[in-house]
Amino acid sequence: MSNATHINSEFVALQQKLARLERENELLRTALDESPDVVVLKDAKGDFLLCNRTVAALYGTTPEAMIGKSDGHFSATPEQDAFFRDNVMGIMRSGVTQIVMEESTDDRTGKVRYFKSIKKPFKNKDGENCILVIAHDISDIRAAQARVEASERQLSLAMQATGEGLWDWRIDTGELRHNNRWYEILGYSVDDLTGTVKDFTSLLHPDEKDEVELLLQDSLEHGQHYHHEHRMRHRNGDWIWVLDRGEVVERTSEGRPLRMVGSFSNIQQRKQVEIDLVEAKHQAELANKAKSIFLANMSHEIRTPMNGVVGMLSLLEASGLNQEQTEQAHMIKQSADALTQLIDEILDLSKIEAGKMAFRNELVHLHDLINSCTQLHAAGAQAKGLQVNTKLAPGLPSILLIDPYRLRQIINNLLNNAIKFTRQGQIQLSASCHEGYWQCEVQDSGIGISEAQQALLFKPFSQVDDSSTRHHGGTGLGLSISKRLIEAMGGEIGVKSSVGNGSCFWFRLPLNKDLYPPDDRQPRNKLTQSEQNNQADLIFKQGPSVLVAEDHPLNQKMILSMLEKLGASHQLVDNGLATLQILRERHFDIVLMDCQMPIMDGYEAVRRIRAGEAGEQAAQTPILALTANAMPEDVFRCKQAGFNMHVPKPITLEALCSAITQWTKVTGAQGHL
């Protein structure tokens, strides 16, 4: 190869290398200019050797125009120019790469931008100091951080104002931070605790620790919102109730929880109120239970001697008394009936207050029921020179589906009060039908009632005249019980009255046509006197055998006397165990058994009889509970034990006759309560 050819070849190679360098330089230049970061190269004096378009745009010029000049030539303030120059020279002298957080203010707009700069010092080929600066604009990040910080400050102020404690748990490290309010609630200071999650768990009440940790774990694993009320130990040693809430706010890309934040408030006062309310409710329930037990016991204790009084009186009346003796027996009976009514009223009030009042729905001849009530009070009214009239409006249903006992109780109470407080004139009971309801009114011509006194009428144990010289007796329970009975049946009661002009007591009850069947359906009524007499005649004819299980001497004598009067054969035992033994040996048509007896009570005895312990035949024998336990739960208990019927004391000859007749028919009929 000739020398010329060699030179030519080297020239071509050099051109190719220059072309490649130009392309690489162009590519590098393009990369620098397209970079969003500021890229500059400065000499030892701090003047620009190289700039990209990003920094030129910030200074409002071109990269070429910046070469050989410093920051002070392009809008930077003298202070910033001095800072930039001193900073880069110091770094060049140190020879150590540094990361610097700095800001730049545009003097045209006043806008401040923030940069994170990497400044790398080096020497050029001539050994002169140079520095490469790559600055990343973090203005948007700083603005976002500022907004977050402002929001957190506002939230912190708001939470502080509401008394909320704040906590921030770094789950991966266990670090747990709190605001001042959190420490204040529990009485601690920052120096008292370790600043880890162990602080929280160590202060939890032992009874709730497992539950709290389980809820927190569920929140971490499944993203459930954490919300729990529990106790924590105060620095003074007390346990206080707190409401703790929290939520996971940061997770890794794999879903692993990193951070959980929450709030914390003192609910000790509210919780104490709840605890006090629960305790008060418990105490009220105990008091109510004690009252019910007391009333049941009092009812039993009063009914037991009353049973002897009423029972013996019914025997006395049937013994052929002369006129004077008959009048005396009648006065005794009135007193006994008044005492029995008082017991029933007190028990009724107790049942209503306890929500245990039960109502029966029976088909009732309304006209007959009203007329029977007025007839019942006719004699008492006539004794005072009063008349009792009945006025039933056309369209009044003749048959209703209602509780006849409670309806009769309400009407009788209103009639009794009207007669009691009326000295002359008349009493009129009116009943009419209106759209949606039927109404009953009892109008008297009595002393009347003032508006102030009317406010007391329907309150228990309240009376219009409570002075020591009042003329009229009573407990003040009748109207209160009537009001509660009517309201329980969906109705209302009231009075219209003025002093000296009499009173009109009224009540209305819903008239749901679906509940009132046509007249051809027969209601279930109590037996008439003639039917009772026929029953007594049947017992003389049938002569049933009766086993009496009763431990009270007076009741023993009274019941046996009644059975002799009825012509029934009888045998007496005084406890449940003796009842079992004699039923194994002998058959009886019926058993009359007290519930409370020594050795074995009536409930246990009847259960064992029904279980066959006295024989198969005895297990089918009618057994009536003749008991002074007359509360609704007593009736239910008798039914559950296996009694066929609950017969409350005191009992009359007529009532005993009716009960025995019902359960000792020729066919030996069986039944249930």
C-alpha positions as CSV (number, residue, x, y, z in Angstrom):
1,M,0.0,0.0,0.0
2,S,1.4,3.4,-1.0
3,N,1.9,6.2,1.5
4,A,-1.0,8.2,-0.1
5,T,-3.3,5.3,0.1
6,H,-2.4,4.8,3.8
7,I,-3.0,8.5,4.6
8,N,-6.3,8.4,2.8
9,S,-7.4,5.3,4.7
10,E,-6.5,7.0,8.0
11,F,-8.4,10.1,7.0
12,V,-11.5,8.1,6.2
13,A,-11.3,6.3,9.5
14,L,-10.9,9.6,11.3
15,Q,-13.9,11.0,9.5
16,Q,-15.9,8.0,10.5
17,K,-14.8,8.4,14.1
18,L,-15.6,12.1,14.1
19,A,-19.0,11.3,12.6
20,R,-19.6,8.7,15.3
21,L,-18.5,11.2,18.0
22,E,-20.8,13.8,16.5
23,R,-23.7,11.4,16.6
24,E,-22.9,10.4,20.2
25,N,-22.5,14.0,21.1
26,E,-25.8,14.8,19.5
27,L,-27.4,11.9,21.3
28,L,-25.9,13.0,24.6
29,R,-27.0,16.5,24.0
30,T,-30.5,15.4,23.1
31,A,-30.7,13.3,26.3
32,L,-29.5,16.2,28.4
33,D,-31.9,18.7,26.8
34,E,-34.9,16.2,27.2
35,S,-34.1,15.5,30.8
36,P,-36.6,17.1,33.2
37,D,-33.8,17.5,35.7
38,V,-31.4,20.5,35.7
39,V,-28.0,19.5,34.4
40,V,-25.1,22.0,34.5
41,L,-21.3,21.8,34.4
42,K,-19.4,24.6,36.2
43,D,-15.8,25.7,36.3
44,A,-13.7,26.6,39.3
45,K,-15.1,30.1,39.3
46,G,-18.7,28.9,39.2
47,D,-19.4,29.8,35.6
48,F,-21.4,27.6,33.3
49,L,-19.4,25.2,31.1
50,L,-22.5,23.2,30.0
51,C,-26.2,23.7,30.5
52,N,-29.3,21.8,29.3
53,R,-32.6,23.3,28.1
54,T,-34.3,22.6,31.4
55,V,-32.2,25.0,33.3
56,A,-32.2,27.5,30.4
57,A,-35.9,27.5,30.4
58,L,-36.0,28.3,34.2
59,Y,-33.7,31.3,33.5
60,G,-35.6,32.3,30.4
61,T,-32.7,31.9,28.0
62,T,-30.9,29.3,25.9
63,P,-28.2,26.8,26.8
64,E,-25.7,28.5,24.5
65,A,-26.3,31.9,26.0
66,M,-25.5,30.6,29.5
67,I,-22.0,29.4,28.7
68,G,-19.3,31.5,30.5
69,K,-21.8,33.2,32.7
70,S,-22.9,32.5,36.3
71,D,-26.3,32.3,38.0
72,G,-26.2,36.0,38.8
73,H,-26.6,36.8,35.1
74,F,-30.0,35.1,34.9
75,S,-32.6,36.5,37.2
76,A,-31.2,35.0,40.4
77,T,-31.0,37.3,43.4
78,P,-27.5,38.4,44.6
79,E,-28.1,36.3,47.7
80,Q,-28.9,33.2,45.6
81,D,-26.0,33.8,43.3
82,A,-23.6,34.1,46.2
83,F,-25.1,31.0,47.8
84,F,-24.8,28.9,44.6
85,R,-21.2,30.1,44.0
86,D,-20.0,29.6,47.6
87,N,-21.7,26.2,47.7
88,V,-20.1,24.8,44.5
89,M,-16.7,26.1,45.4
90,G,-16.8,24.6,48.8
91,I,-17.9,21.2,47.4
92,M,-15.1,21.4,44.8
93,R,-12.5,22.1,47.5
94,S,-13.8,19.2,49.6
95,G,-13.7,16.8,46.6
96,V,-16.8,15.0,48.1
97,T,-20.1,14.5,46.3
98,Q,-23.0,16.0,48.2
99,I,-26.7,16.1,48.0
100,V,-28.1,19.5,48.6
101,M,-31.7,20.7,49.2
102,E,-32.0,24.2,47.8
103,E,-34.5,26.6,46.4
104,S,-34.6,29.1,43.6
105,T,-36.8,32.2,43.3
106,D,-37.9,33.7,40.0
107,D,-37.6,37.4,40.4
108,R,-40.0,38.0,37.6
109,T,-42.9,36.0,39.2
110,G,-41.7,35.6,42.8
111,K,-42.4,31.9,42.4
112,V,-40.1,29.7,44.5
113,R,-39.1,26.3,43.3
114,Y,-37.4,23.6,45.3
115,F,-34.6,21.2,44.1
116,K,-32.8,18.2,45.3
117,S,-29.3,18.6,43.8
118,I,-26.5,16.1,43.4
119,K,-23.2,17.9,43.2
120,K,-20.2,15.9,42.1
121,P,-16.7,17.6,42.0
122,F,-14.0,16.5,39.7
123,K,-10.9,17.8,37.9
124,N,-10.6,18.2,34.1
125,K,-7.7,17.0,32.0
126,D,-5.8,20.1,32.8
127,G,-6.2,19.5,36.5
128,E,-8.7,22.3,37.0
129,N,-11.6,22.0,39.5
130,C,-15.0,21.5,37.9
131,I,-18.4,20.4,39.3
132,L,-21.3,18.5,37.7
133,V,-24.7,19.5,39.1
134,I,-27.9,17.4,38.5
135,A,-30.9,19.0,40.2
136,H,-34.3,17.3,40.5
137,D,-37.3,19.7,40.8
138,I,-39.3,18.7,43.9
139,S,-41.6,21.7,44.0
140,D,-44.7,19.6,43.5
141,I,-43.6,17.1,46.1
142,R,-42.9,19.9,48.6
143,A,-46.3,21.4,47.8
144,A,-48.0,18.1,48.3
145,Q,-46.1,17.6,51.6
146,A,-47.1,21.1,52.7
147,R,-50.8,20.3,52.0
148,V,-50.5,17.0,53.9
149,E,-48.8,18.7,56.8
150,A,-51.4,21.5,56.9
151,S,-54.2,18.9,56.7
152,E,-52.6,16.9,59.5
153,R,-52.3,20.0,61.6
154,Q,-55.9,20.9,61.0
155,L,-56.9,17.3,61.9
156,S,-54.7,17.3,65.0
157,L,-56.2,20.6,66.1
158,A,-59.7,19.3,65.5
159,M,-59.0,16.1,67.3
160,Q,-57.4,18.0,70.1
161,A,-60.5,20.1,70.4
162,T,-62.7,17.1,70.7
163,G,-60.5,15.5,73.3
164,E,-59.3,12.7,71.0
165,G,-55.9,11.1,71.4
166,L,-54.1,10.1,68.2
167,W,-51.8,7.2,67.6
168,D,-49.5,6.2,64.7
169,W,-48.2,2.6,64.6
170,R,-45.3,1.6,62.3
171,I,-46.1,-2.0,62.1
172,D,-42.9,-3.2,60.6
173,T,-40.8,-1.6,63.4
174,G,-43.3,-1.7,66.2
175,E,-42.8,2.0,66.8
176,L,-46.0,3.6,68.3
177,R,-46.3,7.4,68.5
178,H,-49.0,9.4,70.2
179,N,-50.1,13.0,70.5
180,N,-50.2,14.8,73.9
181,R,-53.9,14.1,74.4
182,W,-53.3,10.4,74.3
183,Y,-50.8,10.7,77.2
184,E,-53.1,13.0,79.1
185,I,-56.0,10.6,78.9
186,L,-54.0,7.8,80.6
187,G,-52.0,10.1,82.9
188,Y,-48.6,9.3,81.4
189,S,-45.8,11.4,79.8
190,V,-43.6,10.5,76.9
191,D,-40.7,9.5,79.2
192,D,-42.9,7.0,81.0
193,L,-43.3,4.7,78.0
194,T,-41.0,3.1,75.5
195,G,-42.7,4.4,72.3
196,T,-43.5,0.9,71.0
197,V,-46.6,-1.2,70.6
198,K,-45.7,-3.0,73.8
199,D,-46.9,0.2,75.7
200,F,-50.4,-0.3,74.4
201,T,-50.7,-4.1,75.0
202,S,-49.2,-3.8,78.5
203,L,-51.9,-1.3,79.5
204,L,-54.8,-3.4,78.3
205,H,-57.2,-5.0,80.9
206,P,-56.5,-8.7,81.1
207,D,-60.2,-9.6,80.5
208,E,-60.1,-7.8,77.1
209,K,-56.5,-8.1,76.0
210,D,-57.1,-11.2,73.8
211,E,-60.2,-9.8,72.1
212,V,-58.4,-6.5,71.3
213,E,-55.4,-8.3,69.9
214,L,-57.7,-10.5,67.8
215,L,-59.5,-7.5,66.4
216,L,-56.3,-5.7,65.5
217,Q,-55.0,-8.8,63.8
218,D,-58.2,-9.1,61.8
219,S,-57.8,-5.4,60.7
220,L,-54.2,-6.0,59.6
221,E,-55.0,-9.1,57.7
222,H,-58.4,-8.4,56.2
223,G,-58.6,-4.6,56.1
224,Q,-61.4,-4.4,58.6
225,H,-62.0,-1.2,60.4
226,Y,-60.8,-1.5,64.0
227,H,-63.3,-0.2,66.5
228,H,-63.5,-1.4,70.1
229,E,-64.4,-0.3,73.7
230,H,-62.1,-1.6,76.4
231,R,-60.4,-0.7,79.6
232,M,-56.8,0.5,80.0
233,R,-54.8,1.1,83.1
234,H,-54.3,4.7,84.1
235,R,-51.1,5.8,85.7
236,N,-52.8,6.1,89.1
237,G,-53.8,2.4,88.9
238,D,-57.4,2.8,87.9
239,W,-59.0,1.1,84.9
240,I,-60.7,3.6,82.6
241,W,-62.9,2.8,79.6
242,V,-61.8,4.1,76.2
243,L,-63.1,4.0,72.7
244,D,-60.2,2.9,70.3
245,R,-60.5,3.2,66.5
246,G,-58.0,2.7,63.7
247,E,-57.3,1.7,60.1
248,V,-54.4,0.5,58.0
249,V,-53.3,3.4,55.8
250,E,-50.1,2.0,54.2
251,R,-49.3,-1.4,52.7
252,T,-46.6,-2.8,50.6
253,S,-47.2,-3.8,46.9
254,E,-47.7,-7.3,48.2
255,G,-50.4,-6.1,50.6
256,R,-48.4,-6.4,53.8
257,P,-49.5,-3.7,56.3
258,L,-46.9,-1.0,57.1
259,R,-48.7,1.7,59.0
260,M,-51.9,2.0,61.0
261,V,-53.3,5.2,62.5
262,G,-56.2,5.8,64.8
263,S,-57.9,7.9,67.5
264,F,-58.5,7.3,71.1
265,S,-61.1,8.8,73.5
266,N,-62.1,8.6,77.1
267,I,-65.6,7.2,77.5
268,Q,-65.3,6.5,81.3
269,Q,-68.2,8.9,82.1
270,R,-70.5,7.5,79.5
271,K,-69.6,3.9,80.4
272,Q,-70.1,4.6,84.1
273,V,-73.6,5.9,83.3
274,E,-74.3,2.7,81.3
275,I,-73.0,0.6,84.2
276,D,-75.1,2.5,86.6
277,L,-78.2,2.1,84.4
278,V,-77.6,-1.7,84.1
279,E,-77.2,-1.9,87.9
280,A,-80.2,0.3,88.4
281,K,-82.2,-1.9,86.1
282,H,-80.9,-5.0,87.9
283,Q,-81.9,-3.5,91.2
284,A,-85.3,-2.5,89.9
285,E,-85.8,-6.1,88.6
286,L,-84.8,-7.5,92.0
287,A,-87.2,-5.0,93.7
288,N,-90.0,-5.9,91.3
289,K,-89.3,-9.6,91.8
290,A,-89.3,-9.1,95.5
291,K,-92.5,-7.2,95.3
292,S,-94.1,-9.9,93.2
293,I,-92.9,-12.6,95.7
294,F,-94.2,-10.5,98.6
295,L,-97.6,-10.0,96.9
296,A,-97.8,-13.7,96.0
297,N,-97.0,-14.6,99.6
298,M,-99.4,-12.1,101.0
299,S,-102.1,-13.2,98.7
300,H,-101.5,-16.8,99.8
301,E,-101.4,-15.9,103.5
302,I,-104.6,-13.8,103.3
303,R,-106.5,-16.2,101.0
304,T,-105.8,-19.1,103.4
305,P,-107.8,-17.7,106.3
306,M,-110.3,-16.0,103.9
307,N,-110.9,-19.5,102.5
308,G,-112.1,-20.5,105.9
309,V,-114.2,-17.4,106.3
310,V,-115.9,-17.6,102.9
311,G,-116.3,-21.3,102.9
312,M,-117.8,-21.6,106.3
313,L,-120.0,-18.6,105.5
314,S,-121.4,-20.4,102.5
315,L,-122.1,-23.4,104.7
316,L,-123.7,-21.2,107.3
317,E,-126.0,-19.6,104.7
318,A,-127.2,-23.0,103.6
319,S,-127.9,-24.2,107.1
320,G,-131.4,-22.6,107.5
321,L,-130.8,-19.3,109.3
322,N,-133.6,-17.1,110.6
323,Q,-134.0,-13.6,109.2
324,E,-131.7,-11.8,111.7
325,Q,-129.0,-14.4,111.2
326,T,-129.4,-14.2,107.5
327,E,-128.9,-10.4,107.6
328,Q,-125.8,-10.8,109.8
329,A,-124.4,-13.5,107.5
330,H,-125.0,-11.2,104.6
331,M,-123.1,-8.4,106.2
332,I,-120.2,-10.8,106.9
333,K,-120.3,-11.9,103.3
334,Q,-120.1,-8.3,102.1
335,S,-117.0,-7.7,104.2
336,A,-115.4,-10.9,103.0
337,D,-116.2,-10.0,99.4
338,A,-114.7,-6.5,99.9
339,L,-111.5,-8.0,101.3
340,T,-111.3,-10.5,98.5
341,Q,-111.8,-7.7,95.9
342,L,-109.0,-5.7,97.5
343,I,-106.7,-8.7,97.2
344,D,-107.6,-9.1,93.5
345,E,-107.1,-5.4,92.8
346,I,-103.7,-5.4,94.3
347,L,-102.7,-8.5,92.4
348,D,-104.2,-7.0,89.2
349,L,-102.1,-3.9,89.6
350,S,-99.0,-5.9,90.2
351,K,-99.6,-8.1,87.1
352,I,-100.2,-5.0,84.9
353,E,-97.1,-3.3,86.1
354,A,-95.0,-6.4,85.5
355,G,-96.5,-6.8,82.0
356,K,-98.0,-10.2,82.9
357,M,-101.6,-9.4,82.5
358,A,-103.2,-11.9,80.2
359,F,-106.4,-11.4,78.2
360,R,-108.9,-14.0,77.0
361,N,-110.8,-13.7,73.8
362,E,-114.3,-15.2,74.1
363,L,-117.6,-14.8,72.3
364,V,-119.7,-12.6,74.7
365,H,-123.3,-11.5,74.6
366,L,-122.6,-7.8,75.1
367,H,-126.2,-6.9,75.9
368,D,-126.5,-9.6,78.4
369,L,-123.2,-8.8,80.0
370,I,-124.2,-5.1,80.4
371,N,-127.6,-5.9,81.8
372,S,-126.2,-8.4,84.2
373,C,-123.8,-5.7,85.5
374,T,-126.6,-3.2,86.1
375,Q,-128.8,-5.9,87.7
376,L,-125.9,-6.8,90.1
377,H,-125.8,-3.2,91.4
378,A,-129.6,-2.6,91.4
379,A,-130.1,-3.7,95.0
380,G,-127.3,-1.5,96.3
381,A,-128.7,1.4,94.4
382,Q,-132.2,0.9,95.6
383,A,-130.9,0.8,99.2
384,K,-129.8,4.4,98.7
385,G,-133.0,5.4,96.9
386,L,-131.3,5.4,93.5
387,Q,-132.3,4.0,90.1
388,V,-130.0,2.3,87.7
389,N,-131.0,2.5,84.1
390,T,-129.6,0.9,80.9
391,K,-129.7,2.5,77.5
392,L,-128.3,0.4,74.6
393,A,-128.2,2.3,71.2
394,P,-129.4,0.7,68.0
395,G,-126.5,-0.8,66.1
396,L,-124.6,-1.9,69.2
397,P,-123.1,-5.3,68.4
398,S,-124.9,-8.0,70.4
399,I,-121.9,-10.4,70.3
400,L,-118.2,-9.4,70.8
401,L,-114.9,-11.3,70.9
402,I,-113.5,-9.9,74.1
403,D,-112.3,-10.8,77.6
404,P,-115.7,-11.0,79.6
405,Y,-114.1,-11.0,83.0
406,R,-112.0,-7.8,82.4
407,L,-114.9,-6.0,80.7
408,R,-117.3,-6.9,83.5
409,Q,-114.6,-5.8,86.0
410,I,-114.4,-2.3,84.3
411,I,-118.1,-1.8,84.0
412,N,-118.7,-2.9,87.6
413,N,-116.0,-0.6,88.9
414,L,-117.6,2.4,87.1
415,L,-121.1,1.5,88.4
416,N,-119.8,0.9,91.9
417,N,-118.1,4.3,92.0
418,A,-121.2,6.0,90.6
419,I,-123.5,4.6,93.3
420,K,-120.9,5.3,96.0
421,F,-120.7,9.0,95.2
422,T,-124.3,9.7,94.4
423,R,-126.7,10.5,97.2
424,Q,-129.9,11.0,95.2
425,G,-131.1,10.8,91.6
426,Q,-130.2,8.1,89.2
427,I,-127.4,6.2,87.4
428,Q,-127.5,5.6,83.7
429,L,-125.3,3.2,81.7
430,S,-125.3,3.9,78.0
431,A,-123.6,2.0,75.2
432,S,-123.4,3.0,71.6
433,C,-121.5,2.1,68.4
434,H,-119.4,4.5,66.4
435,E,-117.2,4.2,63.3
436,G,-114.2,2.1,64.4
437,Y,-115.1,1.7,68.1
438,W,-117.9,1.2,70.6
439,Q,-118.4,3.3,73.7
440,C,-119.8,2.9,77.2
441,E,-120.8,5.8,79.5
442,V,-121.8,5.7,83.1
443,Q,-123.6,9.0,84.1
444,D,-124.5,9.8,87.7
445,S,-126.1,12.7,89.5
446,G,-123.6,12.8,92.3
447,I,-121.3,15.3,93.8
448,G,-119.1,15.8,90.8
449,I,-115.3,16.3,90.5
450,S,-113.2,19.4,90.0
451,E,-110.6,19.7,87.3
452,A,-107.8,19.5,89.8
453,Q,-109.2,16.4,91.3
454,Q,-109.8,14.7,87.9
455,A,-106.0,14.7,87.4
456,L,-105.7,12.2,90.3
457,L,-108.5,9.9,89.3
458,F,-106.6,7.3,87.3
459,K,-103.4,7.2,89.4
460,P,-103.0,4.1,91.6
461,F,-103.7,4.6,95.4
462,S,-105.1,8.1,94.6
463,Q,-108.5,9.3,95.9
464,V,-110.4,12.5,95.3
465,D,-110.9,13.0,99.0
466,D,-107.8,11.9,101.0
467,S,-108.8,13.6,104.3
468,S,-109.3,11.7,107.5
469,T,-113.0,12.6,107.5
470,R,-113.7,11.3,104.0
471,H,-117.1,9.6,103.7
472,H,-116.3,7.0,101.1
473,G,-113.8,4.1,101.4
474,G,-111.7,2.3,98.8
475,T,-108.1,1.8,97.8
476,G,-108.0,4.1,94.9
477,L,-107.0,1.2,92.6
478,G,-110.2,0.6,90.7
479,L,-110.0,3.4,88.1
480,S,-106.2,3.0,87.7
481,I,-106.7,-0.7,87.0
482,S,-109.6,0.0,84.6
483,K,-107.5,2.6,82.7
484,R,-104.6,0.2,82.3
485,L,-106.9,-2.7,81.2
486,I,-108.6,-0.6,78.6
487,E,-105.4,0.8,77.3
488,A,-104.0,-2.7,77.1
489,M,-107.0,-3.7,74.9
490,G,-106.3,-0.7,72.6
491,G,-108.9,1.7,74.0
492,E,-109.1,4.8,76.1
493,I,-111.0,6.1,79.2
494,G,-111.9,9.5,80.5
495,V,-114.3,11.6,82.6
496,K,-116.5,14.6,82.1
497,S,-117.5,16.3,85.3
498,S,-117.9,19.5,87.4
499,V,-118.5,20.0,91.0
500,G,-122.2,19.6,92.0
501,N,-123.3,18.4,88.5
502,G,-122.5,14.8,88.6
503,S,-120.0,12.8,86.5
504,C,-119.9,10.9,83.3
505,F,-117.2,8.2,83.1
506,W,-116.7,6.8,79.6
507,F,-114.5,4.3,77.8
508,R,-114.2,3.2,74.2
509,L,-112.7,0.1,72.7
510,P,-111.8,-0.7,69.1
511,L,-114.6,-2.1,66.9
512,N,-112.8,-4.4,64.5
513,K,-115.5,-6.1,62.5
514,D,-113.3,-9.1,61.8
515,L,-113.3,-9.7,65.6
516,Y,-117.0,-9.6,66.0
517,P,-118.8,-12.7,64.6
518,P,-122.5,-12.9,63.7
519,D,-125.2,-13.4,66.4
520,D,-125.7,-17.1,65.7
521,R,-122.4,-18.0,67.3
522,Q,-122.8,-18.9,71.0
523,P,-120.5,-17.3,73.6
524,R,-119.2,-19.1,76.6
525,N,-120.8,-17.7,79.7
526,K,-120.7,-18.6,83.3
527,L,-123.3,-21.1,84.7
528,T,-126.6,-19.7,85.8
529,Q,-127.9,-20.3,89.3
530,S,-130.3,-22.9,88.1
531,E,-127.5,-24.7,86.3
532,Q,-125.5,-24.7,89.5
533,N,-128.5,-26.1,91.3
534,N,-128.8,-28.8,88.7
535,Q,-125.1,-29.6,89.1
536,A,-125.6,-30.0,92.9
537,D,-128.5,-32.3,92.3
538,L,-126.3,-34.4,90.0
539,I,-123.7,-34.7,92.8
540,F,-126.3,-36.0,95.2
541,K,-127.3,-38.5,92.6
542,Q,-123.8,-39.6,91.7
543,G,-122.2,-39.5,95.1
544,P,-118.6,-39.2,93.9
545,S,-115.6,-40.3,96.0
546,V,-113.2,-37.4,96.8
547,L,-109.7,-37.5,98.2
548,V,-108.8,-34.3,99.9
549,A,-105.1,-33.4,100.4
550,E,-105.0,-30.4,102.7
551,D,-102.8,-29.6,105.7
552,H,-104.5,-26.5,107.2
553,P,-106.9,-27.6,110.0
554,L,-109.6,-24.9,109.2
555,N,-109.5,-25.6,105.5
556,Q,-109.7,-29.3,106.2
557,K,-112.9,-28.8,108.3
558,M,-114.4,-26.4,105.8
559,I,-113.8,-28.6,102.7
560,L,-115.0,-31.8,104.4
561,S,-118.2,-30.0,105.6
562,M,-118.9,-28.8,102.0
563,L,-118.4,-32.3,100.6
564,E,-120.8,-33.7,103.2
565,K,-123.3,-31.0,102.3
566,L,-122.9,-32.1,98.7
567,G,-123.3,-35.8,99.6
568,A,-119.9,-36.8,98.4
569,S,-117.8,-39.5,100.2
570,H,-114.4,-38.3,101.1
571,Q,-111.1,-39.1,102.7
572,L,-108.5,-36.7,104.1
573,V,-104.7,-36.7,103.9
574,D,-102.3,-33.9,104.9
575,N,-99.4,-34.2,102.5
576,G,-98.4,-35.2,99.0
577,L,-96.6,-38.4,100.0
578,A,-99.7,-39.7,101.8
579,T,-101.7,-38.9,98.6
580,L,-99.5,-41.1,96.5
581,Q,-99.7,-44.0,99.1
582,I,-103.5,-44.0,99.4
583,L,-104.1,-43.7,95.6
584,R,-102.0,-46.9,95.2
585,E,-104.5,-48.6,97.5
586,R,-107.9,-47.1,96.5
587,H,-109.6,-45.4,93.6
588,F,-111.2,-41.9,93.9
589,D,-113.4,-40.1,91.4
590,I,-111.5,-36.8,92.0
591,V,-108.7,-35.4,94.0
592,L,-108.7,-32.0,95.6
593,M,-105.1,-31.1,96.5
594,D,-103.5,-28.1,98.1
595,C,-100.2,-27.0,96.5
596,Q,-98.2,-26.1,99.6
597,M,-98.0,-29.0,102.1
598,P,-95.3,-30.6,104.3
599,I,-93.2,-33.6,103.4
600,M,-94.2,-33.4,99.7
601,D,-96.0,-30.5,98.1
602,G,-98.9,-30.7,95.7
603,Y,-96.8,-29.9,92.6
604,E,-94.4,-32.8,93.2
605,A,-97.2,-35.1,94.1
606,V,-99.2,-34.5,91.0
607,R,-96.1,-34.9,88.8
608,R,-95.5,-38.3,90.3
609,I,-99.1,-39.4,90.0
610,R,-99.2,-38.5,86.3
611,A,-95.9,-40.4,85.9
612,G,-97.7,-43.5,87.1
613,E,-96.2,-43.9,90.6
614,A,-99.6,-44.4,92.1
615,G,-100.8,-46.7,89.4
616,E,-102.2,-46.5,85.9
617,Q,-105.8,-45.7,87.0
618,A,-104.7,-43.0,89.4
619,A,-102.6,-41.3,86.6
620,Q,-105.9,-40.6,84.8
621,T,-107.8,-39.3,87.9
622,P,-109.0,-35.6,87.8
623,I,-106.8,-33.6,90.2
624,L,-107.9,-30.1,91.1
625,A,-105.5,-27.6,92.6
626,L,-107.3,-26.0,95.6
627,T,-104.7,-23.3,96.4
628,A,-104.3,-19.8,97.8
629,N,-101.6,-19.2,95.1
630,A,-103.6,-17.2,92.6
631,M,-101.0,-15.4,90.5
632,P,-100.9,-16.1,86.7
633,E,-97.6,-17.9,87.1
634,D,-99.2,-20.1,89.7
635,V,-102.0,-21.1,87.2
636,F,-99.3,-21.9,84.6
637,R,-97.2,-23.8,87.2
638,C,-100.3,-25.9,88.1
639,K,-100.9,-26.7,84.4
640,Q,-97.3,-27.6,83.9
641,A,-97.3,-29.9,86.9
642,G,-100.3,-31.9,85.7
643,F,-103.4,-30.4,87.5
644,N,-106.6,-30.5,85.5
645,M,-107.9,-27.3,87.0
646,H,-106.8,-24.3,89.1
647,V,-109.4,-23.4,91.8
648,P,-108.3,-20.3,93.8
649,K,-109.1,-19.8,97.4
650,P,-111.3,-18.6,99.0
651,I,-113.8,-21.0,97.6
652,T,-117.6,-21.1,98.1
653,L,-119.9,-24.1,98.2
654,E,-121.3,-23.1,94.8
655,A,-117.8,-22.9,93.2
656,L,-116.8,-26.3,94.7
657,C,-120.0,-27.9,93.5
658,S,-119.3,-26.5,90.0
659,A,-115.7,-27.8,89.9
660,I,-116.6,-31.3,91.1
661,T,-119.5,-31.6,88.7
662,Q,-117.3,-30.6,85.8
663,W,-114.7,-33.3,86.5
664,T,-116.8,-36.2,87.9
665,K,-119.3,-37.0,85.1
666,V,-120.6,-40.5,84.7
667,T,-118.1,-41.1,81.8
668,G,-115.2,-40.0,83.9
669,A,-114.3,-37.2,81.5
670,Q,-110.7,-35.8,81.5
671,G,-109.4,-32.4,80.5
672,H,-106.8,-29.7,81.1
673,L,-106.7,-26.2,82.3
